[in-house]
Amino acid sequence: MGERVRKPHPTTWLNVGAWQERSVANGPGERFVLWLQGCGRRCPGCFNPEFQPFVRRERVTSEGVAGKVLRTEGIDGVSFTGGEPMMQARGLFELARMVRARGLSVFCYTGFTLEELQGSWNPWVLALLRQVDVLIDGPYEQDQAAALRWRGSRNQRVHFLTDRYRSLVGDAQKPLVEMEFIIGDSSLSMTGGLDEAFVARLQQILREDPR
């Protein structure tokens, strides 16, 4: 009998709003951060409203993003945020599988609760969960806004799904001490807690004078 031919794995795509090669505010250690485009929740006061619309931004294969991540030296892992990562679970599963095989960790934000995800009908959501080391769950709730490490509101929870960062359980309860900005040609995204009016004014300045 001839050698059995292995079928190539189908290409998976991600609709990426933005990425940042190094961050210290989106999970433990230095991390490659991926903002996914598209979220249906429309939480009032959302930190990154430009990533809410379901529009095409930058379409990249999972393999292509993995290559960018793996070429970034000295990082601890990759963080998925958005937008809503679970809306692109299949592509993120493939990406997470590739970077974890090279010893990197996966940190993921979602507006869904862990219980909702565990009860999902979507097999790719469940597959992605199995690749995640730390999950931050729950929608941003403006009336519960708080400067907490890795979170924007008190209702959001930190789930250590593997043992990799379980020693940081205590750190997750500490106040936020980092503030990061990612500035595009006409947009501003941030991690941390600042006055909403200040952020709106800064976004307006960027639109009026992108220099």
C-alpha positions as CSV (number, residue, x, y, z in Angstrom):
1,M,0.0,0.0,0.0
2,G,1.2,3.5,-0.7
3,E,1.9,6.1,2.0
4,R,-1.2,7.6,3.5
5,V,-1.6,11.2,2.4
6,R,-2.3,13.7,5.2
7,K,-4.9,16.3,4.2
8,P,-3.6,19.9,4.6
9,H,-5.2,21.8,7.5
10,P,-7.7,24.4,6.2
11,T,-6.6,28.0,6.3
12,T,-8.3,30.0,9.1
13,W,-8.6,33.8,8.9
14,L,-8.8,36.5,11.6
15,N,-10.3,40.0,11.2
16,V,-7.8,42.1,13.2
17,G,-8.5,45.6,14.4
18,A,-5.0,46.2,15.7
19,W,-2.1,44.6,17.4
20,Q,0.7,45.6,19.7
21,E,4.0,43.6,19.9
22,R,4.7,44.4,23.6
23,S,2.3,45.3,26.4
24,V,2.6,45.0,30.2
25,A,-1.0,46.0,31.0
26,N,-2.9,43.2,29.1
27,G,-1.9,40.2,31.3
28,P,1.1,38.9,33.1
29,G,4.6,39.7,31.7
30,E,5.3,41.3,28.4
31,R,2.6,40.2,25.9
32,F,1.8,40.4,22.2
33,V,-1.8,41.9,22.1
34,L,-4.3,41.2,19.4
35,W,-7.5,43.3,19.2
36,L,-10.2,41.5,17.2
37,Q,-12.7,43.4,15.2
38,G,-16.4,43.1,15.9
39,C,-18.5,43.0,19.1
40,G,-22.3,42.9,19.4
41,R,-22.6,43.9,23.0
42,R,-22.1,47.7,22.6
43,C,-21.3,48.2,26.3
44,P,-21.9,51.9,27.4
45,G,-18.5,53.4,28.1
46,C,-16.5,50.8,26.2
47,F,-12.8,51.6,26.2
48,N,-12.4,50.5,22.5
49,P,-15.6,51.4,20.6
50,E,-13.7,51.5,17.3
51,F,-13.5,47.7,17.5
52,Q,-17.2,47.2,17.9
53,P,-18.5,47.4,14.3
54,F,-18.5,44.2,12.2
55,V,-16.5,45.6,9.4
56,R,-13.5,44.2,7.6
57,R,-10.2,45.7,8.9
58,E,-7.1,43.7,8.4
59,R,-7.7,40.1,7.4
60,V,-4.7,37.9,8.4
61,T,-4.3,34.1,8.5
62,S,-3.8,32.4,11.9
63,E,-0.5,31.2,10.6
64,G,0.5,34.8,9.7
65,V,-0.3,36.2,13.1
66,A,1.5,33.2,14.8
67,G,4.5,34.1,12.8
68,K,4.4,37.7,14.0
69,V,4.0,36.5,17.6
70,L,6.8,34.0,17.4
71,R,9.2,36.5,15.9
72,T,8.7,38.9,18.9
73,E,11.5,38.0,21.3
74,G,11.2,37.9,25.0
75,I,7.4,37.9,25.4
76,D,5.5,35.7,27.8
77,G,2.6,35.1,25.5
78,V,-0.3,36.5,23.5
79,S,-3.5,38.3,24.7
80,F,-6.8,38.3,22.8
81,T,-9.1,41.3,23.3
82,G,-11.3,43.4,21.1
83,G,-13.9,43.5,20.1
84,E,-15.1,40.1,21.1
85,P,-12.5,37.3,20.6
86,M,-15.1,34.5,20.9
87,M,-16.7,35.7,17.7
88,Q,-13.5,34.5,15.9
89,A,-13.0,31.4,18.0
90,R,-11.9,29.1,15.3
91,G,-9.0,31.3,14.1
92,L,-7.9,32.1,17.6
93,F,-8.0,28.4,18.5
94,E,-5.5,27.7,15.7
95,L,-3.4,30.7,16.7
96,A,-3.4,29.7,20.4
97,R,-2.5,26.1,19.5
98,M,0.5,27.2,17.5
99,V,1.9,29.6,20.0
100,R,1.4,27.3,23.0
101,A,3.3,24.6,21.1
102,R,6.3,27.0,21.3
103,G,5.9,27.5,25.1
104,L,3.9,30.8,25.1
105,S,0.9,31.5,27.1
106,V,-2.6,32.6,26.2
107,F,-4.6,35.3,28.0
108,C,-8.1,36.1,26.8
109,Y,-10.8,38.7,27.4
110,T,-14.5,38.1,26.7
111,G,-17.8,39.8,27.3
112,F,-19.4,36.4,27.9
113,T,-19.3,34.6,31.3
114,L,-17.3,31.4,31.6
115,E,-20.5,29.6,32.3
116,E,-22.0,30.9,29.0
117,L,-19.0,29.8,27.1
118,Q,-18.9,26.3,28.7
119,G,-22.5,25.9,27.6
120,S,-21.8,27.1,24.0
121,W,-23.1,25.2,21.0
122,N,-20.0,26.3,19.1
123,P,-17.2,23.6,19.3
124,W,-14.6,26.2,18.4
125,V,-15.4,28.2,21.5
126,L,-14.9,25.1,23.6
127,A,-11.7,24.2,21.8
128,L,-10.3,27.8,22.3
129,L,-11.2,27.6,26.1
130,R,-9.0,24.6,26.4
131,Q,-6.0,26.6,25.0
132,V,-6.5,29.6,27.4
133,D,-4.4,30.0,30.5
134,V,-6.2,33.0,32.0
135,L,-9.7,34.2,31.0
136,I,-11.2,37.6,32.0
137,D,-15.0,37.2,31.6
138,G,-18.1,39.4,31.7
139,P,-19.2,42.6,29.9
140,Y,-17.9,46.0,30.9
141,E,-20.4,47.6,33.2
142,Q,-20.0,51.3,33.5
143,D,-21.8,51.6,36.9
144,Q,-19.3,49.1,38.3
145,A,-16.2,50.7,36.7
146,A,-13.0,50.2,38.8
147,A,-9.3,50.4,38.3
148,L,-8.6,46.7,38.8
149,R,-5.6,44.8,37.5
150,W,-6.6,43.4,34.0
151,R,-10.2,44.5,34.4
152,G,-12.4,47.5,33.8
153,S,-15.3,46.8,36.1
154,R,-15.9,44.9,39.3
155,N,-18.3,42.3,37.8
156,Q,-15.5,40.9,35.6
157,R,-13.7,37.8,36.9
158,V,-10.3,36.4,36.5
159,H,-10.3,32.6,35.8
160,F,-7.0,30.7,36.0
161,L,-7.8,27.8,33.7
162,T,-4.4,26.2,33.9
163,D,-1.7,26.2,36.6
164,R,0.7,28.4,34.6
165,Y,-0.2,31.7,36.4
166,R,-2.0,30.4,39.5
167,S,0.6,31.9,41.7
168,L,-0.7,35.3,40.6
169,V,-4.1,34.9,42.1
170,G,-3.3,37.5,44.8
171,D,-2.0,39.9,42.2
172,A,-5.2,39.8,40.3
173,Q,-7.0,41.5,43.2
174,K,-4.6,44.5,43.4
175,P,-5.4,47.9,41.9
176,L,-4.3,48.7,38.4
177,V,-1.0,50.4,38.2
178,E,-0.4,50.4,34.5
179,M,-1.8,52.6,31.7
180,E,-1.2,52.0,28.1
181,F,-2.3,53.6,24.8
182,I,-2.3,52.4,21.3
183,I,-2.6,55.4,18.9
184,G,-3.6,54.9,15.3
185,D,-4.0,57.4,12.4
186,S,-7.3,58.7,13.8
187,S,-8.1,56.4,16.7
188,L,-7.1,55.8,20.3
189,S,-7.4,52.6,22.3
190,M,-6.3,52.2,25.9
191,T,-5.9,49.7,28.7
192,G,-6.5,51.2,32.1
193,G,-8.9,53.7,33.7
194,L,-9.1,57.3,32.7
195,D,-11.8,59.9,32.8
196,E,-14.2,59.2,29.8
197,A,-14.3,62.9,28.8
198,F,-10.5,63.1,28.7
199,V,-10.3,60.1,26.4
200,A,-13.1,61.5,24.1
201,R,-11.2,64.9,23.9
202,L,-7.9,63.1,23.1
203,Q,-9.7,61.1,20.3
204,Q,-11.1,64.3,18.9
205,I,-7.6,65.9,18.9
206,L,-6.2,62.9,17.0
207,R,-9.0,63.2,14.4
208,E,-8.5,66.9,13.9
209,D,-4.7,66.9,13.9
210,P,-3.3,63.4,13.2
211,R,0.3,64.6,13.2
